[in-house]
């Protein structure tokens, strides 16, 4: 494990309430009282700034492997008045560690001090306090803390905390990239995030913009090879042609011979069989309507996030739906709401969901009410195929929706009526 960082306190923003850490073994009340009063102490410990703490050698050696090893060699000097100097441990971290050794618990002021305490506990080899601090960090992962917690997890080889912090940073990437914390993130952290399939961003343009922004704020500027190695993690074939022409081609970092070659290679590889996967953060799974156990239509609407592994409730539809279908067109979701609770079709209702505003709106109705039809999107148009009517007759007609005109039109019907088709 690495030494506690004297600069860690400035790496995370403060929180409002103290953070309680527990899970240790407490000394006898009499020993705690003597520690508080400074009675019968036989060791003086100095923090990095020279702040002095008095303690008992027996308690220190029972609570810290570091103190046990060091006092085994230096106890004679300590009892003779020679202090133990800890140049790598700030006073806040040392105070919390001593409190934990004696009482089995301690409190820290905020997330910044939490980093100091974890690194001090790691340096002094107090595993229960390291575990408690890491657990507290996992519970406080946010856009403002993920990068700093990830950095400390990597420094101290805390694999579970590192994995959780990386997952949170990927999920909150869009917010993180807009903060100063992103600009001061270590190069390796930036590289790991840009390479991740799990970034939660609207599109690849956000990834490109974050990478360029980070590169332009580094002092001294990265070498060309290092800058291009980072930009190579951007999935350029996923960018729109307009963005590439108007923005990417005008980026100074990419106007060099090596930069142009890197761009050409990325496009060439995509055109010749190398697939370019979308970030998982782009994708969501939506569950629209359906029937309840009582056989009633369900207007609720939910979304599954592949990054967090959780479902979330979204705005409900205006009408309860079962027997309908859904499709995505132009970044919006269409629900063809085609059946009522009594199994009688409603008037071919269609609703459209906008994920940017979490709202539904009713759009033009189909000319034919359908239960269990099929829906497909082709060339920017929404097609509604077959289904059945309230008399259980299979329908052969097909309609096409134009989102620009907000209108349906009939197209060539199928040769036979079909429902529940793929």
N, C-alpha and C positions, 0 to 999 in steps of 0.2 A: 504494500500500500504506500501511496505517496504522502509526503508531509502535508500538514494542514496549510492551506494558502492564506497568507496575511491579507491578500486582496479579495478574498471570497466575499467579504461583507458587502462590497459594492456591486456584486454581480447579479443580485436579484432584488426586486422592489419590495418594500416593506408591506406587511399585512397589518390589520388593525388589532387583532386579539393575540395574546400570548399563546404559544404552542406548547402543550404539555407532552412530555416524553416520559414513559414509564417502562416497566418490565425488568428492572434490576433487582438485586437483593440488598435490602437495607441492613446497615449495621445496628447494633443495639442502641436504644434511645440514649443511654449514657454516653456512648461514643459520639453520637450525633451532637449531643449537648456540648461535649468537650471541644468538638470541631467548631461549633458556633462561637464558643467563648475563647477559643485559642488556648485551652488548658492542656497541659501535659503533651503538647505537640513536640515532635522531635525532628521534623523535616520542614525546611523552607523551600517552596517551589516558586520560581520566577517565570512569568509569562514573557512573551517576546518583547514587550515594551518595558519590562522590569517590574511590573506589578507583582507584589509578593503575596503568597498564600501560605498559611501554616497548616500542617496536616500531620497525621500519625503514620509512620512507616508501615505498621502492620496492616492498617486499613488500605493504604495505597497498594501494597503488594497483593492483597487479596482481591482487589477490584480491577487491577490493570496489569496485564502481562508485561507491558513496557516498564512500569515502575518496579515490578518484581525483578526483572533482569538487571535494571540499572542500579537499584538499591542493593542488590546482592553484591555488587562491586563497590558502590560508593557510600554505603550506609555509614561507614566509619567517618567519612568526611562530613556527612550531613549532621551527624550527632556532635561533631566538633564545630559546627556553625557554618559550614560551607554549603551554600544553597545549590539546589538543582536548577540549572538554567535551561529553559525550553525555548530556544530562539524561533522555532517553527510553529509555536502554538500561541495564538492571540489570547488576551486576557478573558474575553467573553467565552471562548471555547474551553479554556482551562477552568474557569469558574463553574461552568455547566458540568464538566466532567467530574470535578471534585464533588459537586452536589450529588451527582448520580452515584458515585462510588459510595458515598455515605448513606444516602436515603433511598436509592433505587429509582429515583425519578428526578426530573429537572424541568424547568420551563425556559423557553427561548422567546425572544421578543417578536421575531418575524422570520420570513423565509430567508432573508439574507443571513441572519444569525444562525438559522438552521443549517446552512451550508458550513459555516464556521464550526459549529458543534460537531457535525458529522465528521468533518475532516480531522478535528482535534481528537475525537473518539477513535478514529481509524489510526491516527498516529500513536496514540497512547494505548492502543490495542484493548479496547473495551467493547467486545462484540455486541452485548445487549443494547448498548446505547447506539451503536452503528445501525443495528436493525430497527430500533425505534425511530431514529431520525430518517432512515430510508423509507419506512412505512409512512411517516408524516409527509414526506416529499411526494410519495405516490398519491396521497390523498389531496395534494395541493397543486397538481399539475395543471397549468393554464398557459395561455399565450405569453404571459409575462414571466413564467418560471421554467417552462419546459427546457429551454436551451441551457440555462445555468444548471438545472438539475441533471441534465444529460451530461454536461461537462464534468460535474463532480462524480457522477456514477462511473464514467469512463476512467477518470483519474484513480478511483478507488476500486476498480474492477468489480462493481456491483451490477451483475448481469441483469437481474430482474428489474432494478430501478432503471437501468439503461434502456432496456426493452420498452418499459412503460413510458419513459420520457420520450423516446424516439417515436412511439406510436402517437403520443399526444402532440408532439411537434408536427408530425405528418398531418394529423387531423386538423390542427390549428394553423397550418402553414400560411394560409392567406393573411391571417391576422399578424402572425409573427413577422412575416416579410415586410410589413408596414411599420415595424418598430425599430428603434435604435439597437435593440438586442441582436437583431439579425445582422446589422452592419458590423458588429463586434464579435460575431460568432467565429470560432476557430475554423480554419480551412477544412479540417477533416469533418467537422460537424456539417458544414455546408455541403461537402461532397456526398456524405451519407444521405442527407435529405434529398438532394437533387437526383440521386440515383434511385430513390425509393419509388416503388409502384403505388404506394399508399398515400401519396400527397392528396390532401383535400383542397383542390383548387377548381376554379370554374373551367379553366382550359389551360393548355400548355403555354399560352402567352404569359400567364402569371408566373410560371416557372422560369421562362426566359427573362422576364423583367426583373425577377428577384436575383437571378444569377448575375446579370449585368450590373444591377445596382450595387450588389456586394463587391464585385470586382472593381468598380470605379471609386469605391470609398476606402480601399486598402492602401496603406502607406507603410513602406514603399509599395508601388504597384507590383503585382505578381509578374514573374517572367512570362513571356509570350506562350511558351510551352505549357506552363501551369495554368494560365488563363484559358487556353484552348482546351486543355484536358477537362477543366470544369464545365466549359460551355458544351463540350461534347456530350454531357449528360442530359442536355436539353433535347427533347424529341422533336427535332425540326420538322419532320414530315407531318406532324400533327398540327402545325401552325397553318393558318390560312394563307393563301397565296398573296392576298393584299397586305397582310402584316409582314410577311417576308420581304416583299418588294418595298414597302414604305418604311419599315423600321429595321429589320435585320440587316438588309443590304447596306444601310447607312450607318451601322454601328462601327465605330473606329476599330474596335478589337477584332472585327471580322473583315476589315477591308484590306488586310495584308494578304500576301500570297498564301501563307499557311492557313489563314482564316477562311479564304475562299475555297481552298482545297478541302478543308474540314467540312464545310457546308455541302460541297459537291459530293463528297464521300457519303455523308449521311443520307442524302436524297437518293444517290445511286444504290446504296444498300437496300433502301426501302423499295425501290422500283424493281429490284432483282431478287426478291424472295425473302429478304430479312424482315420479318414482321416487326412492327413498332407498336407495342402494347400501350393502350391508354392507361393513365394512372387510375388505380382502383378508386381513388377518392372522387373521380368523376362520376362513378356509377352508383346508382341507388336502385333498390328494388321497391316498387310501389304495390300495395295491396288495395284494390279498389272495390268497394261494395261487397256483394255476396248475399247469402241468406243466413239468418240466425237459426238457432236450434228450433225455434218456434215456427220456422218457415216464413218469416217476415223479411222484407228487403232491408238491407243494412246500408245506411248512408255514410258510415265511417270510412276514413281514409288513413292509411298508415304507410310509413316508409322505413325500410331497413337500411342501416348504414353498415357497409362492409368493413369500415375501419374500426368503429367502436363495437360492432357486433350487437347492436341494440336496435329495437323498433321504437319509433316515435309517432305519436298521434299528430295528424295534420288537420287542416280545415275540412269539415265534413261537406259532402255534396248537398245540393239543395233537395234532391230526391233520393229516396231509398232505392237501391238497385240490386236486382239479381237477374241473371239471365242475359246481362248485357256484355259488352266487350270494351276493351280499352286499347289505345294506341298512342304512340308519341310522334308528334309532328312539329317541326320547328322549335324544339326545346320545350314544348308544352304537351300536357297529357290530355287526351280526349277520352271521355267516358260516354258511351252510348247507352243511355239509361232506358231499358226497353221493357220492363215488367213491373207490375204493381203487386201488392201483397196478395190480391185475390187471383193472381195468375192472368190478369187481363192487361194487355199492353197499354202503356201510357202513350201519348201521341208522339212517338219517335223522338224523344227528347235527347239532346246532346249537350254535355257540359264540358268546359275546357278549364284545366288547372294550370296556373302559372306558378312554378316553384320559386320564382324570385320574390313574389308577394304573398305566397301561401293563400291564394284566393281562387275561387271558382267563378265562372261566368257562363250563362246559358248562351249558346250560339244557335245558328239556324237549325231547325229540325229537319230530319229526313222526311221524305214523302211517304215512306212505308214503315210502319211499326214492325219491329223484328225481335224475336226472342231467340237467343243462342245463334246469332249470326257469326260471321268471321270478319275481322278487320285487318287491313294492311295499308302500309304507306309506300307509295311508289312515285318517284319524281316529284316530290313536294305536294302530293295530293293524297287524301285519305279515302280509301275504298271500303264500302260496306257490302258484304257478300252474303246472300241467302238468308237463312234463319227460318223461323216458322211464325205463323200468326196465332191469334187466340183460339182459332179453331183447329189447331194442330196441323194445318196444311203447310207443307214445305214451300219455301219461297225461292224462286229462281232469279228474281231481279237483283241488279247490282247498281249501287249509287256511288258517286264520286264527289268529295267535298273539296272546295277550293278555299283555303283560309284567307286569301287576299280578298276574294269577293264575298266571303261568308255565305256561301250558297252551295246547295247540292244539285247535281244533275244526274239523270239516268244515263247509264251506258249499256252496252250490249248485255242481255241477260244470259245466264247459263242455260244449257240445253235441258236440264232437269232441276227441280227444286231440291235444295239441300239445307241442312242445318247442322250446327256443331262441327263444321268443317275446319280443317287446319289451313 
